[in-house]
Amino acid sequence: MTDLTAMRVSYARAELRRADLNPDPLAQFQGWLDEALRAELLEPYAMQLATASASGRPSVRTVLLRGASPEGLTFYTNFESHKGHDLGANPHAEVLFVWGPLERQVRASGAVTRVPNAEADAYFHVRPRDSQLAAHASDPQSAPISDRAALDAKAAALAAQYPEGTVIPRPIFWGGYRVHVQEWEFWQGRENRMHDRFRYTRQEGGQQIGWNIDRLMP
């Protein structure tokens, strides 16, 4: 194996000061995401989703962000997948965005709920037809399958069942989740591992919702 111990990257692209931060973490996130989109990074809306089973066993995978609002961060998947079973037993998660060329990361964590069926229906029907068929074909997601030929045959049968022009129904086992963010962290790489890190913690009082901002040690 290649010796990795001497490999280093010293980040020097930018700095992040308290005065640079938007008091609203969602606005801060959207600003950084817009920069990543303008930089034409590969899928900057991809995020690593960490979940844990009822016993606390963690797992992580990449999903695509499909909405960011004051309500939370939204993604879609199969409810019978590994992540779906985790969230059914332990409805909390953390997500991580990594924008390497910008030397930035964003973490967000909180409780998770399913999105309303009407919202999931609307999103499902704007997906490409092949993606709609794939949602049906990959059930039960994360389960073993004998070989690729079996998967392709299942997809072909579904394509025949729902020919071009046919409305493909959203599977009952497929839909959306929303992470209701209670904590955000914004990370900007700096030289010599002296990174800039800021954490937003949600503070609720009566009808008012605010955010406490702390600088964290690198």
Number of C-alpha atoms within 10 A of each C-alpha: 3 4 6 7 6 5 6 8 10 12 19 14 13 13 15 16 11 13 7 9 15 12 15 13 23 17 15 15 20 13 13 19 17 14 15 21 14 10 12 10 14 10 12 21 18 18 20 17 20 18 24 21 19 14 9 10 9 13 13 15 12 13 15 16 19 15 13 16 12 11 11 20 21 20 21 20 17 22 23 17 18 20 23 20 17 24 22 17 12 17 20 20 23 21 24 18 20 18 21 12 11 18 18 22 17 21 19 24 21 19 16 21 17 18 16 12 14 10 11 18 16 11 15 22 15 10 11 10 18 10 13 18 22 16 20 21 19 16 16 16 20 12 10 7 12 7 8 9 10 11 14 12 12 16 19 14 12 16 18 9 11 15 11 10 7 10 11 18 13 19 16 10 16 21 23 21 22 24 24 20 25 15 19 23 21 23 20 23 24 20 13 11 11 13 19 20 21 21 20 21 17 15 12 10 7 5 5 7 9 13 17 11 19 13 14 13 9 13
